[in-house]
Amino acid sequence: MEARFSLRRELAFLGAAAAAFVLGLSMRPGAALSPAWLPAFAPDLAFVLAYLLAGRDVLLGAARNIARGRVFDELFLMSVATLGAIAIGRYEEALGVMVFYKIGEALQEKASERSRSSVRELLARRPSMARLRRAGAWVTVDPGEAAEGDEYMVMPGEWVPLDGEVVEGECFVDASSLTGESLPRRVGPGDEVLAGCVAIDGSITAIARKTEGRSAAARIVELVEEAVKSKAKAARLVTRFTAVYTPIVVGLAAAIAFLPPLLVPGQALSDWAYRALVLLVISCPCALVVSVPLGYFCGMGGAAKRGILVRGAEVLDGLAKARTVVFDKTGTLTAGNFRVASIETEPGFAEDEVLALAAAAESRSRHPIAASIRREAAARGLSIGAEDAASGIVERPGAGVLAYVGGRLVAAGNDRLLHLEKVPHDRCEAEGTTVNVAVDGQLAGRVTVVDEPKADSARTIAELAALGITRTVMLTGDCAASAEPVAKALGITELAAALLPEDKLERLAGLVAETRAARGATIFVGDGVNDAPSLARADVGVAMGAGSDAAVEGADLVLMTDEPSRLPEAIRRARHTRVVVFQGIALCLATKAVFLVLGAMGIAVMWEAVIADVGVAILAILNALRALR
């Protein structure tokens, strides 16, 4: 296993190399400190020792890679070039290559350290204790010992140890480490709090809804660590490039070293061999190997600080190429604040009667759609919506409820419930926000409920359009009556409603194929369990942070703030990162092309090649750091 870069260790080796180099200079014939009895080869030994001390990692790395079958890489180029320089007595230049490489490596490590700081901050935010109520008393335990349903207390200045729901107390919480939000948020009874937030000005009591390993903070750490590991994927792309690039350069250098002396009389082999060595030094792809993965890594690190968690470099590329964005509706573009939009009645039933029956049947349901029906009934003064108005309530999971209201059997739910209860009806509604109401096996009417858009949903669509993404699509299982007003209000260009999960996946596959044909990428944004297949099918799957675990796990990118407006920001950051990476590539290749020509012509000497190679690497590293912003 390769040792981690240590600046202190490298400085010690470079100091020893410098001492050996100075000793070699002092032992050269004619030097003031050179004794007469010293062997002629002693200075050469000192220079070789200095070279080995400074370049040991490069030489050992090249040897390891050769043993593993990976011959042609940047370490091989540097080794061949510097050993050749040693062979023709260019000790200073060979040592200079290694020293400047170490300087560039130190700068790379410093840059990587900056981009890793966000990961350490997240790790530091893991709470170390939880104050739980056990047997009527408050006890302090490790958060890992807590279970769902445990009651815990958070005092002012303390971290929230577990995701939970506040049941007592109020305070402002600082959630900046989780969401990138700079402003504290006030929470009270009924509000959600996330592990890793800090209580600022008060104490709260909450009920744990997730264990420590499933908390938002733990999820963020895992996702960011995955993003860190994905740096290796970008590095592998560069490695594949060097596997092709390096043999070409070595072959060209060999041709420059040997063909002119063989074909043109009077040409010195040493002169052309020196030019070949200069070419090898110039062509070393260190800047590319360093700057490309670092640029992507900085882009992911900068996004993480804003609550945008990206799973890998290829996700940034997909975001940058996005031309179509597909949204789920409920929980993604809408906030889950439902209200009754319309009531349809069948012959023999009145609007208020249908609403009152639905409210009574749904009187004990905690579903937000049921709550909206009860609110509307209360607003109309329909007292039948009280909890004791219904009896014998039976839940039909995924379908609706059955209850006796005034001696009549009332069924309230979706189309599946009508089929289960064999209620005759003339049209089928897909899963969505239409609540069918049947009385004693006869359809009485339908209550259509709409979800209010999130405050920033319209701005999200407008910002996407400003970015050139004019094709925005909503795919939803809700009926057209509830989906169309939302799509129109937000400015979404295409809508497909009343879709079953398999229908949604089929539509998305078609959109992906069309967009790829136009050399673009498709983004799907969702939050529910049923969105997991679509998140996996899209070029880039984006999950809302407050969504289901299945959605978050299957997504390529997670918006921890639960705000859709972070999506345009993610796209802007991805495009900026891509520009930074390509600027670094262009800078490296252009500089090398110029000096390759100068080296082959014998104009550029080894020192100029060293400075050009290391200088462009340093510039590429500094350029890559721009992706953090």
N, C-alpha and C positions, 0 to 999 in steps of 0.2 A: 504494500500500500504506500503511495507517495505521500511524503511528509507535507504538512501544511506550510505555506510560506510564512517565514518568521523574519521580520525586518531586523530584529536584533541579531539574529544568527547570520543573516546575509551581510550586515555591516561588519561583523567580526571577520568573516571570510574575506570581504573586500579589503578590510584593513590589513589583513595578513598578505593578501595579494599585492597591495600597494607597497608594503615593506619589502617583499621579495623583488618587486620590480625596481625599487630604488636601489636595493642591494646589487641587482644585476647591472644597473647603470654605473654604480660606483666601482664595479669590478672590470669594466671594459678597459682594454688596453689604452693607456694614456690618461686614464682618470686619476684624479689626485689621490684617491684612496686605494688604488689598485696596486697590490704588492707584486714584485717582480716574479716571485715563485709561484703565483697563481696559475693553474692550467688554463689554456686558451678557451676551453669549453665551459669554464665555470660560469661566466655571465649567461651563456645559453641555458644552462641548467636553472639558474635563478629565474630567467624569463619564463621558461617552461613551467616551473613551479608556480609562478604568479598566474600564468594562464590556467593551470589546472585548478588552483584555488578559486579563481573567479568563475570558471566555466564548468565546474564539476557537474552541476545539475543538468546543464545542457548536454554534456557528453554522456552522462549516465542515462538521461532520458532518451537520447537517440539510440543508445545501445539496447535499452529495454524494449523500445519500440521495434527495433530490428529483430530482436529475439522473438517478439510476438507476431512477426510477419508484417509489421507496418513500417516499411523502410522509408518511404518518401513522405516526409513532413517537414515542418519548419525547423525542428531541432536537427534533422539530418542535414539540411542546407547549411545551417550555421556551423555545424561540426565540420563538414567538408571544407567550407570556405576558410574557417580559422585554422584548421590543421594544415591546409595548403599554404596559408600565410606563414605558419610556423616553419614549414618545409623550405620556403624560400627566404627565411630569415626576417620576415616582417612581424617581429614579436609585438611591437607596440600596437600595431593595427589589429592583430589577433586578440590581444588583451582588451583593446578598446571595444571591439564587438561585444565581448562578454560583459564588460563593465556597463556599457550603455544598455545592453539587454536587461541587466539586473535593475538598472534605474527605471526602465520602462515597466518591468514586472512589479517593482515597488509602487509605482504610480497606479498600475492596474489594481493592485491589492487595496490601495487606499480608496480608489473609486468604488470597488466592490463593497468595501466596508461601509461606505455611505449608503449604498443601496440596500445593504443588509440591515441597516439600523431599524427600519420599519418592522422587520421580523422580530428583532429583539424586543422592541417596544411592545409588540403584541404578546410575546412570551412573558414579559414582565408584568403584563396586565392580568395574568391568570391569578385569581384570588387565592390566598394561601389558607384562609379559614372561613368557616360558616358558623353563624350563631343560630343553632336549631333549638326548637322547643321539644324537650324530651321529658315525659312524665311530669308535665306542668312546670318545668324549670328550663331556663336557657342555658345550653351547654355549647362550648366551642369545640368544633370537630374539623377534620379535613373535609373540603367540599366533596371529595370522592366518596365519602361515607354517606352522603345524603341520598335520599330516594325521592321519586316523584310523589307529590302530595305532602312532603314535609313542610312545616311552617318555619320560616326563618326571619331574623330581624337584621336590618342594616342601620348602623348609626351614622351620624354626620361624619364625612371624611373617609368612610369605609367603602370598599369595593363591593358591588353586588356579587355574591358568590355563585348564584344559579339563575337561570332563566325562570321567571315566575310571574305571578299575577298579584298585584298589590291588593291587600284586603284591609289594611289599616294604615293611617298616616299619609302625609303629603310631603314632597320635597322636590327640589330641582336635581336632576341627574346629569352628569357630564358623560356623554356617549361618544366623544370625539375619537377615541381610540378604535371604536367599532364601526362608526358610520362616517367619520370625517366631518361631522356637524360641529361647527364651532360654538353654537349657542346651546346652553343647557335647556333641558326639556322638563317641564313639571309633570309629575306623575302622582296619581292618587288611586283610591279604591277602584278596581276594575281595569286599571291600566297595566300594560305589560312592561316589565323591566328585564334587561338583559345582563347576563354575567359579564363582568368587565367594566360596567358603568360605575361611576363614583357618585354616591349621595353627597350633595353639597351642603344643604342648609337644614336638614331635618332627618328624622328617622322614619322608617317604614317597616311594616310587617307584610310578608308576601308568602304565597304558597308556591312551592317549586313545581314547575310544569315539565322540566327536563332535568336529567341527571347531568353531572359535570361534563362527561364525555360527549354529550349531545348538545351542549350549550352553543350559543352563537359565537362566544369567544373561542371555544375549542374548534369550532368549524372554521373560523377565520384563520387560526394558526395553521390548521391542516391545509387549507387552501393555499395560503401564502407559502408554506413549506413546499407544496407541490410546484408552485410557480418558481421557487428557487431551484428545485431539481430540474425544471424544464430548461434551465440554462444549458444543460448538457445537450439537449436536443438541438439548440442553435449551434452549439460547438460542433456537434456531429456533422451539420451541414457544411461548416467551414472545413472540417477534416476531410470530407468527401471531395471538396474543391481542391485542397492541397494534394490529395492523392493523385489527382490528374495533373495539377499545375507543376508539382515538384519534378516529376520525371521529365517533363518538357524542358524545364529550366536547366536541369542537370545535363540533359542531352545537348541543349544549346551551348552550355558552358564548355562541354567536352569538344564540341565542334569548333568553338572559338579558340580553345587551347591548342588543338592539334592540327586542324585543317590548314590554316595559313602557313605554319612552318613546313608542312608536308607539300603543299601545292605551290608556294611562292618561294623561290630561292632567296636566301639572305635574311629570312625572317627568324628571329630568335624565339626559341620555345619558351624561355623564361618570361619574355615580354608578353606573349599571348596567354601564357598560363596565369600571369598576374591579372590580365584583363578578365580572364574567366573567373578568377577568384573574386574580383570586384563585382562582377555580374552576379555571382552566387550570393554575396552579401546583400546587394541591393534587392535581389528578388525574394529574399526571405519574407514570408507572408505573416510576420509577427503581428503587424498592425491589424490585419484582417482577423487573425485568430483571437486577438484580444477584443477588438472594438465591436465586432458584430454581436457576440453573445452578451457583452457588457451593455450595449445599447438596448437590446431587448430586456435585459434584466433591470436596467434603470427605468425603462418604461413601465414594467410591471410593478416595480417598487413605488414609483410615483403614483400610480393608480391606486395601489393598496392603501396609501395614506388618505385617499379620498373615499374609501369605502367601496372601491371597485376592484374586485378580486379576479384576476385573470389567471387561467390555469396553464398558460404556456405561450411561447413565442409565436407558434402557429396561430393561436387565437388572435393575437394582435394583428397578424397579417390578414386574417379573415375579416376582422373589424374594419381594417383600412380599405378593403376591397368591397365593402358592403354596398349593395345597390337596391336591395329589397329588405324591408323589415316587416315581419309578421307578428302580430300581437294576439295573445289571448285577451279576453275582456275582463271578467270578474277577478278582482284581486291584482290585476296587472295595470290596466288603465283606469279601473274604477276602484273606489275605496271600500266597497262593501257596505256603504250607507244606502240601504234600499228604501224605496218609497213606492206606494201603489200608484201606477200610472193610469190604469183603466180597468173597468169591470165589464165583462160581457155576460149577458144573462140568456137563459133558455126560456121558452114560453112557460108562463105560470110562475116565474120567479122575478123578484125585484132586486135592484142593485144592492140596497142596504141589507136585504135578507141574505143574499149570497155572501156579502162581506161579513155579516154577523156570524153566519154559520162557520165560515172559514176561520174567523178569529177565535171562536169557541173551540173548534177542533184543535187549533194550534196553540191553545192557551198555555200549555206547559212546555212547549218546545223552546229550546235555546237558539235555534237557527235564526240568523239575521233576517231571512225572508219572512219567517213567522212573526218576528218582532215588528217588522214594518206593517204587516197586516193588522196586528193588534193596535199599533199606533193610529192607523187610519180609522179603525173602528172606534177607538176612543175619541178621536177628533170629531167624528160624526155623532157622538153621544150614544153609541150602541152599547148599552151596558151588558149585553149578552156575552161580551168578550171577557168577562171575569173568569177566573180559574175554576170556580165551582159550577160554571154553566155547563160543563161537559163531564161525562163519566165514562168509565170503561175504555179509556184511551189506550190504543195499541199502536206502537210504532212499526212501520213497515220499512226497514232499512233500505235506503236508496230509492224509495218510492213515495212515502208520505205517511199520513196517520189516519186511523179510524177512531171515531168517538161517537157516543150517544149524546145528542143535544135535544132536549125537549122530547125525549122518547123516540127520536128519529136517528137512524144510523147515517152519519156524515163521513164521507171520505174526502180528504183534502191532500192533493199531491200531484205528481207528474203523470204523464201518459202511462207509465208502467203500472201505476196504481189502478188506473181505470181498467187495464187489461187483467190485472190480478183479481179485481172485484167483478169482472165481466160486466162493466158498465157500458152500454151502447154509446158510441160517439161517432161523429161523421168525419173527424179529421184527427190526425196524430201530431202531437207536438214533440219535438226533441227535448232532451234534458235541458232545462233552462229555468227561466224565472216566470213561467206561467203556471199558476196553481189551479188545477182543476178541482171543482167542488161538485160532489154528487150526493144526493139525498135518497136513501132507501133504494139504491141501485139505479137511480135516474140522474142524468147529468143536469145540474142546476145552473152552472155558469163557470166562468174563468176569471181569475184575478191576475192581471199582468203587473209584475213588479219590476221596476228599473233600478239600476245601480248608479249612484252619482259618480261622475268622473273624478279622479284625483285632481288636486289643485293644479298640478303641473303637467297634466296629460296633454292639454292643448298646446302648451309651450313645447313639449317634447316633439310633437308632430311638426310644429313650425320650425324648430331647430334642425330636425332631420331634413326638411325640405331645403333649408339654407345650406346644408352640407351636400346638397345634390341628390339626396335620397328622396325621390318624389313618389316612389311606389311604396305605400304603406297599406298593409292588409290586416283586417281583423277576421280571425277564424274563431267562432264561438259556438258552443252548444246551445246558447240561449236562442229564443225565438226571434224572428226578425222584428217583431213589434217592440221588443225591449232593446235590441242591438242597434237598430237603425238610428234612433235619436242620438245615441252615444257616438256612433261613427260620424254622423253629420256634424254634431257639435264640435268634435275634435278635428275635423278636416281629414279623416282617413279616406284614402282614395278607393279602396275596394273592401267589400264585406261579403262574407259567406256565413250565414247563420243556420241554426237548427242542425248542427253537425254532431254526429256521434264521434267518439275518439278515433275510430278507424277512418271516418270520412275526413276528419281534420288532418290526419297523417297523410292521406292520399292527396288532398289539396296542397299540402305543404310540399310533398315530393314533386308535384308538378311545378310549383313556384321555384323550387331549388333548381330543377332542370332548366327552366326558362332563363333564370338569372345566370347560371353557369354558362349557358350558350352565349350570353352577352358578356362573358368574361368577368362576371361579378360574383358576389357572395350573398347568401341569404341569412338573415338573423331571425331567430324565433325567440320571443319573450313570453314567458309564462310563469306560473307559480304553483299549479296544482299537481296532484299525483297523476291525473290523466294527461298532463302536459309532458311528462317524462319522455315518452316515445318521440314526441315532436322536438323536444330539446336535443335529443340524440340525433335526429334525422337532419336537422338544419346544419348549415356550414358552421354557424356559431349559435349555440344555445345559451340564452341569458335567463337566469332565474332571479326572482325577487327574493331578497334576504329573509322576508317573513313568510315565504312560501313553504311548501311541504318539503320534508327531508329528501324525498325521492326526486323532486324537481332540482333541489340544490345539488344533490350528488350527481345528477345526470347532466348538469350544465357545464359549459365551458367558461362562463363568466357569471359572477354573482354580484348583484347590486345590494349591498348590505343596508343602504338607507331606505330601501323599498320605494324609492322615487324613480319613476321612469325617466325623468329628466337627466339622470346620471348616464343614460345610454348615449345621448349625443356627446356628452363629455368623454365617455370611453372611446367613442369613434374618433373624436378630435385627438385624444392622446395617442391612439393607435396610429393615426396618420402622421402625427408629429414624430413618433418613434421611428416609423418606417422611413421618413425623410432623413432623420438623423443617421440611421443605419446606412442608407444609400449614399448620403453625403460622405460618411466615413469610408465606404468602399470606393467611391469615385476619387476621393483624395488620395487614398493608398495607391490605387492602380495608376492614376495619372502621374503621381510623383515617381513611382517605380518605372513607368514607361520612359519618362524623360531620362532618368539616370541609367537605365539599362542601355539606351542608345549611347549616352556619353561614355559609359564604362566600356562598351564594345568598341568604341572608336578610340579608346585610350585617353580620353580627355579627363574623365573622373578617376581620381585615385581612391585607394582603400579608405582613407579617412573620410573623404567626402561621401563615400558609400555608407560608411557606418553612421555618420551624422544624419544622412538622408533617411536611412532605415529607421533609426531610433527616433529621429525628429518627427517623422510622419506617424509613428506609433504613439508618441506622446500627444500629438495633435488629435489623433483619432480617439484616444481615451478621453481627452478633455471634451471633444465633440459629443461623445457618447453620454457624458454626464448631463448634457442638455435635456435628455429624455426624462430625467427626474422631474423637470419642471412642467 
